[in-house]
């Protein structure tokens, strides 16, 4: 057993700010720049989506994919806002419900999907094809609308809505696969662009 000091990211950044060494200066300048950018975004919320678009371009993503990713994020935010207002506990229950929706439409868990893509800590959605983003957004949109129609409250009712919403996206995915399979012998659900 050892006595160990630990710190979260915020504490580490505060420590860096207090280091009097010139070697810490580049990090301090970066922190000031990032802080300033966030302040500008609070004054003008349009800056954040534009920054996301630029980041996507730097990563070589086509404009269509970037817009789809941003639309998917908006759809996701509306779903989590609904959950927040309807007694779903953040973090753990959000993760479980997300996995239920994903498993329903994709036929595999988020963890299995990340493993299939060779991802460890990265965000799965940032590595999805355009079709995967669309199916995910359809599943989450459908889930929210079903939850609203039944006034789902709490984990169990939202779980039921999640299965139904994910099922709608699954049917759409299967229908697309059926149409594409006639022209291709390759598996298509994760390859559709």
Secondary structure, 3 states (H helix, E strand, C coil): CCCCCCCCHHHHHHHHHHCCCHHHHHHHHHHHHHHHHHHHHHHCCHHHHHHHHHHHHHCCCCHHHHHHHHHHHHHHHHHHHHHHHCCCCCCHHHHHHHHHHHHHHHCCCHHHHHHHHCCCCCCHHHHCCHHHHHHHHHHHHHHHHHHHHCCCCHHHHHHHHHHHHHHHHHHHHHHHHHHHHCCCCCCCCCCCC
